[in-house]
Amino acid sequence: MKRQSILMAIVAGLSLMVLLGVLGIGFSQRGQAEESPDPTPILQYPDVPPTPTIASQPTNVPSLAGTVLFTDDFSSEESLSNWTFIDLEQVLPGTQSVWVVQDGRLVQDRTAEARNPSIRETLAVTGSPSWTDYTITAEVYDQENATFGLVARRQGNSFYRYRIIADTYEATPKQVLEKVVDGVATPLVEIDAPGYEQRRWYTVSLSVVGSDIQASLDGNVVAEATDTTLTNGQAGLYTRAMGGIFFDDVIVVAP
């Protein structure tokens, strides 16, 4: 009987040792898991590129001799009252192109309250319909649009226009100096290449003096033409309602 008791004690002791060993392994593995978690996250989000910063504006903007008819540096939202914003096609109420003043610049901000992008052409015009001979100059920065330009002698749906598209787009011609009469555009000068580089500032000018029309980019004459169709009208800015384009330091000077 005594021998049987001793045997039962030995079996119990061995069972206890096995149990403690199992528990020890479990606690050890748990501790290792807590100390060294799986480096692979359960859900991985794609990398989102940061919003591109806008480059500094040029400091060597060419000065123009003559009488200043108009100037705007968009230092406050009150600048919007100096401009009329026009869509060059009929649109439904509430879907118009949106222009805002942001960080001291005039920004084309797509269309409607939802800010939907559109390839619709849009203008921001200023000044008097009686203006005749003048040069409009502006600084322009295209972050994600495709085209920009200037208009002169605008009356209704008629005006002279210089427009240029980005090099990243295959469409040609890249640069066009044209007249638009009652909404119908007629090219005066077409240039297949080059266009312009996005995400950098440009200084663009459009001059109308008598029958002479001249477009310049960064101080270099890029297109010249002669036409007598339009003799007077407002000056303005041109782009498409894709958003992501900035205008600044607009000045209109008479010779």
Stockholm file with secondary structure:
# STOCKHOLM 1.0

chainA/1-255         MKRQSILMAIVAGLSLMVLLGVLGIGFSQRGQAEESPDPTPILQYPDVPPTPTIASQPTNVPSLAGTVLFTDDFSSEESLSNWTFIDLEQVLPGTQSVWVVQDGRLVQDRTAEARNPSIRETLAVTGSPSWTDYTITAEVYDQENATFGLVARRQGNSFYRYRIIADTYEATPKQVLEKVVDGVATPLVEIDAPGYEQRRWYTVSLSVVGSDIQASLDGNVVAEATDTTLTNGQAGLYTRAMGGIFFDDVIVVAP
#=GR chainA/1-255 SS CHHHHHHHHHHHHHHHHHHHHHHHHHHHHHHHHHHSCCSSCSSCCCCCCCCCCCCCCCSCCCCCCSEEEEEECCCSGGGGGGCEEEESSCCCTTCCEEEEEETTEEEEEEETTTTBCCCCEEEEEESCTTCCSEEEEEEEEESSCCEEEEEEEEETTEEEEEEEEBTTSCCSCSEEEEEEETTEEEEEEEECSCCBCSSSEEEEEEEEETTEEEEEETTEEEEEEECCSCCCCEEEEEEETTCCEEEEEEEEEEC
#=GC SS_cons         CHHHHHHHHHHHHHHHHHHHHHHHHHHHHHHHHHHSCCSSCSSCCCCCCCCCCCCCCCSCCCCCCSEEEEEECCCSGGGGGGCEEEESSCCCTTCCEEEEEETTEEEEEEETTTTBCCCCEEEEEESCTTCCSEEEEEEEEESSCCEEEEEEEEETTEEEEEEEEBTTSCCSCSEEEEEEETTEEEEEEEECSCCBCSSSEEEEEEEEETTEEEEEETTEEEEEEECCSCCCCEEEEEEETTCCEEEEEEEEEEC
//
